[in-house]
């Protein structure tokens, strides 16, 4: 059973700011220590509804050119990209152009798994492996067409029968991106731009590709501050979206409005998925997970090479926490959450 956290007081924005000011000072002090020790390189943003109540940028977007991070720096979202892909599917479903339980092969005839549905891909219960790098990599770039061609020809065995269990799959979302392109009759990158980024005024957001690798963005660094940008421009739909902390706040706030989809469809984004045996999954149709079992505390996180991302939301208080990191750091996004949540009045234990 999922629980719902109830706090013993009601927050207005003013009260929240007064309550948290001293604690935010202590957070700033801790972040200064991390910065001095080079333990964290990223951006933190905390908002109450659409008002930013705390933000801090630590470190560099581009060390070589001495460019520091800020709230408008496009940063790699890693698997947070998957929630955008699911939203694309939901937009098309609302328009009556597809159904979640349609078989993928109906849209992509070369797809070799006739029992895999769109819902399976959205909830990562298809049985597809996470990646197929060793089989596909030729030049450091792996296109979705190459993925489809490989699956069609080689027909690698699924890890389990579709719907039986959960297995994270970047590749599954690349297939969803191709479904979006086929149904919408436009490239996935253009669809995301026209249907999500522009309506939400996500002005810093874009999808990295082989053609735009020189576009300004936060460079990915390993723990020695060496550039580490493995397979950038690959796996479109599963990873690849760059967005700023400002953009991510707009994205999170869109779920309290009908800018992209209706309230009825929005509710489906939080619909808990069930496996074939009836057991409840930890992931929703929209790609959200539930923080420590509380059904009003949801999050989506990602990790790709050196990049980490986390978007955390309290659906009742409309509190948002965003953590974006472009370096393999000693302090993880979850350790950072252990610092932030008590400041906001949450007593949930360690992550």
C-alpha positions in Angstrom: 0.0 0.0 0.0 1.2 3.5 -0.8 1.2 6.1 2.0 0.5 9.8 2.0 2.7 12.1 4.1 0.8 14.8 6.1 2.7 17.7 7.6 1.4 19.3 10.8 1.3 22.8 9.4 0.2 24.6 6.2 2.8 26.4 4.2 2.2 29.8 2.5 5.1 30.9 0.4 6.0 33.6 2.9 5.9 31.3 5.9 8.0 28.7 4.0 10.7 31.3 3.2 10.8 32.5 6.8 10.9 29.0 8.2 13.6 27.8 5.9 16.0 30.8 5.7 18.4 29.8 8.4 18.4 26.2 7.2 19.1 27.3 3.6 22.1 29.2 5.1 23.4 25.9 6.4 22.8 24.3 3.1 24.8 27.0 1.4 27.6 26.5 3.8 27.6 22.8 3.1 27.6 23.4 -0.7 30.5 25.8 -0.3 32.5 22.9 1.4 31.6 20.6 -1.5 32.7 23.3 -4.0 36.0 23.8 -2.2 36.6 20.1 -2.1 35.4 19.6 -5.7 32.9 17.0 -4.4 29.9 18.4 -6.5 29.6 20.1 -9.8 26.0 20.9 -10.6 22.9 23.0 -10.0 20.2 22.8 -7.3 16.9 24.5 -7.5 14.0 24.4 -5.0 10.7 25.9 -5.7 7.3 26.4 -4.0 4.8 26.2 -6.8 6.5 28.2 -9.6 8.5 30.5 -7.2 12.2 29.7 -6.7 13.0 29.7 -3.0 16.5 28.4 -3.2 19.1 27.9 -6.0 22.8 27.4 -6.1 25.1 26.6 -9.0 28.4 24.9 -8.2 31.3 24.5 -10.6 31.7 24.7 -14.3 29.7 24.1 -17.5 32.9 24.4 -19.6 36.2 24.3 -17.7 38.4 25.0 -20.8 36.5 28.2 -21.6 36.0 29.2 -17.9 32.2 29.1 -18.2 30.4 28.5 -14.9 27.1 26.7 -14.5 23.9 28.7 -13.8 20.1 28.1 -13.9 20.0 28.6 -17.7 22.8 26.2 -18.6 21.5 23.2 -20.7 22.5 20.1 -18.8 22.1 16.4 -19.8 18.9 15.0 -18.3 19.9 11.3 -18.9 16.9 9.1 -18.2 14.7 12.1 -17.3 14.4 12.1 -21.1 12.1 9.1 -20.8 9.4 11.0 -19.1 9.3 13.5 -22.0 9.0 10.5 -24.4 6.1 9.1 -22.4 4.5 12.5 -22.6 4.8 12.5 -26.4 3.0 9.2 -26.4 0.3 10.5 -24.1 -0.2 13.6 -26.4 -0.8 11.3 -29.3 -3.0 9.0 -27.3 -5.2 11.9 -26.3 -5.6 12.8 -29.9 -6.8 9.3 -30.7 -3.8 8.5 -32.8 -2.7 5.5 -30.8 -3.6 3.4 -27.7 -1.3 2.4 -24.9 -2.1 -1.3 -25.4 -1.5 -1.2 -29.1 1.2 -3.6 -30.2 4.4 -1.9 -31.3 4.6 -4.0 -34.5 1.4 -2.3 -35.7 3.5 0.9 -36.1 6.9 -0.5 -36.7 6.5 -3.7 -38.9 10.2 -4.6 -38.5 9.9 -4.8 -34.7 10.4 -8.5 -34.0 8.4 -8.9 -30.7 4.7 -9.2 -31.6 3.5 -9.2 -27.9 5.2 -6.1 -26.8 2.9 -3.1 -26.4 3.4 0.6 -26.1 2.5 0.3 -22.5 5.2 -2.3 -21.9 7.8 0.2 -23.3 6.5 3.1 -21.3 6.7 1.1 -18.0 9.9 -0.7 -18.8 8.3 -4.1 -18.6 9.0 -5.2 -22.3 11.9 -7.4 -21.5 14.2 -5.5 -23.8 17.7 -5.0 -22.4 18.9 -1.6 -21.3 21.5 -1.2 -24.2 23.1 -3.1 -27.0 26.3 -1.2 -27.3 28.7 -4.0 -28.1 26.6 -5.2 -31.0 25.9 -1.8 -32.5 28.8 0.6 -31.9 30.7 1.4 -35.0 31.7 5.1 -34.7 30.5 6.2 -31.2 27.0 7.0 -32.5 24.1 4.7 -32.4 20.9 5.8 -34.3 17.4 4.5 -33.6 17.3 3.1 -37.2 20.4 1.0 -36.4 18.7 -0.2 -33.2 15.6 -1.2 -35.1 17.6 -2.9 -37.9 19.6 -4.8 -35.3 16.5 -6.0 -33.4 14.8 -7.0 -36.7 17.8 -9.0 -38.0 19.2 -10.5 -34.8 16.0 -10.9 -32.8 17.9 -11.0 -29.4 16.0 -12.9 -26.8 13.9 -10.8 -24.3 14.9 -11.1 -20.7 11.4 -12.2 -19.7 7.9 -12.3 -21.1 6.5 -8.8 -21.7 4.7 -7.5 -18.6 6.2 -10.0 -16.1 8.7 -7.7 -14.4 10.6 -4.4 -14.6 13.9 -3.9 -16.3 15.2 -0.4 -17.2 15.6 -0.1 -20.9 16.9 2.9 -22.7 16.4 1.1 -26.0 12.7 0.7 -25.3 12.3 4.5 -25.3 14.3 4.7 -28.6 11.6 2.4 -30.0 8.9 4.7 -28.5 10.6 7.7 -30.2 10.3 5.9 -33.5 6.6 5.2 -32.8 6.1 8.9 -32.2 7.8 9.8 -35.4 5.7 7.3 -37.4 2.4 8.4 -35.9 3.1 12.1 -35.9 4.6 12.0 -39.3 7.5 14.1 -38.1 11.0 13.6 -36.6 11.0 12.9 -32.9 13.3 15.8 -32.3 11.0 18.2 -34.1 8.0 16.7 -32.3 9.5 17.4 -28.8 10.4 20.9 -29.8 7.0 21.8 -31.3 4.8 19.9 -28.8 6.6 20.3 -25.5 9.6 22.6 -25.4 7.9 25.5 -27.2 4.5 25.4 -25.5 6.2 25.3 -22.1 8.7 28.0 -23.2 11.6 25.7 -22.3 14.0 28.1 -24.1 17.2 26.3 -23.2 16.1 22.8 -24.1 17.2 20.8 -27.1 18.0 17.2 -28.0 21.7 16.5 -28.7 22.5 14.8 -31.9 25.5 14.0 -34.2 24.7 17.2 -36.0 24.7 19.6 -33.1 27.4 18.4 -30.7 29.0 21.9 -30.8 25.9 23.5 -29.4 26.5 25.2 -26.0 25.8 22.9 -23.1 27.3 21.6 -19.9 30.3 19.4 -20.8 30.3 16.0 -19.1 33.4 15.4 -16.9 34.8 12.4 -15.1 36.1 12.6 -11.5 39.4 14.0 -12.8 37.6 16.8 -14.7 38.5 15.1 -18.0 35.8 15.3 -20.7 33.8 12.1 -20.9 31.0 12.2 -23.5 30.4 8.6 -24.4 27.7 8.0 -27.0 26.3 11.5 -27.0 23.9 11.9 -29.9 22.9 8.2 -29.5 19.8 6.5 -28.1 17.4 9.4 -29.0 14.2 9.1 -26.9 15.9 7.2 -24.1 18.5 9.8 -23.2 19.7 13.0 -25.0 17.6 15.9 -23.8 19.5 18.8 -22.5 17.6 21.3 -20.4 18.3 23.9 -17.8 17.1 24.0 -14.2 14.8 26.8 -15.2 13.4 24.6 -18.0 12.9 21.7 -15.6 10.8 23.8 -13.3 8.6 24.7 -16.2 8.3 21.0 -17.1 7.4 20.0 -13.5 4.8 22.8 -13.3 3.2 21.7 -16.5 1.7 18.8 -14.7 -0.5 21.2 -12.7 -1.9 22.6 -15.9 -3.5 21.5 -19.1 -0.9 23.1 -21.4 0.1 19.8 -22.9 -2.7 17.3 -22.1 -6.0 17.3 -20.3 -6.5 16.6 -16.6 -7.9 13.1 -17.5 -4.7 12.2 -19.4 -2.5 13.8 -16.7 -4.1 11.5 -14.1 -3.0 8.6 -16.2 0.6 9.8 -15.9 0.4 8.8 -12.2 -1.4 5.6 -12.9 0.5 2.8 -11.1 1.4 0.0 -13.5 0.7 -3.7 -12.6 2.6 -6.7 -13.7 1.0 -9.7 -15.3 0.5 -11.4 -11.9 -1.3 -8.3 -10.6 1.5 -7.0 -8.4 2.0 -3.3 -8.4 5.1 -1.9 -10.1 7.1 1.0 -8.6 6.7 3.0 -11.8 3.7 4.8 -13.3 2.5 5.0 -16.8 4.1 8.5 -17.2 7.5 7.2 -15.9 7.3 8.6 -12.4 8.4 6.7 -9.3 7.2 7.1 -5.7 9.6 8.4 -3.1 9.8 5.9 -0.2 6.2 4.7 -0.9 4.4 8.0 -0.5 1.9 8.5 -3.3 2.1 12.3 -3.2 5.9 12.3 -3.4 7.1 11.5 -6.9 10.3 11.7 -8.8 12.2 10.8 -11.9 16.0 10.4 -12.0 18.6 9.7 -14.5 22.3 8.8 -14.9 24.3 8.7 -18.1 28.1 8.6 -18.1 29.0 11.5 -15.8 25.6 13.2 -15.8 23.0 12.8 -13.0 19.5 14.4 -12.9 16.6 14.3 -10.5 13.2 16.0 -10.6 11.3 15.5 -7.3 7.8 16.8 -6.6 5.3 16.9 -3.8 1.9 16.9 -5.5 0.1 18.3 -2.4 2.4 21.1 -1.5 3.6 21.7 -5.1 7.2 21.7 -3.9 9.8 21.0 -6.5 13.5 19.9 -6.1 15.8 19.8 -9.1 19.3 18.5 -9.1 21.5 18.4 -12.2 25.1 17.3 -12.2 27.5 17.2 -15.1 30.5 15.5 -13.4 31.1 12.2 -11.7 31.1 13.5 -8.2 31.6 12.1 -4.7 28.2 13.5 -3.6 25.3 11.9 -5.4 21.9 13.3 -6.1 20.4 11.1 -3.4 22.9 12.2 -0.8 22.0 15.8 -1.7 18.3 15.0 -1.2 19.2 13.7 2.3 20.4 17.3 3.0 17.5 19.1 1.4 14.4 17.2 2.6 14.8 17.9 6.3 15.2 21.6 5.6 11.8 21.5 3.9 10.2 19.8 6.9 10.3 16.2 5.7 11.3 13.4 8.1 11.6 10.5 5.8 14.9 8.9 6.8 18.0 8.4 4.6 17.6 7.7 0.9 
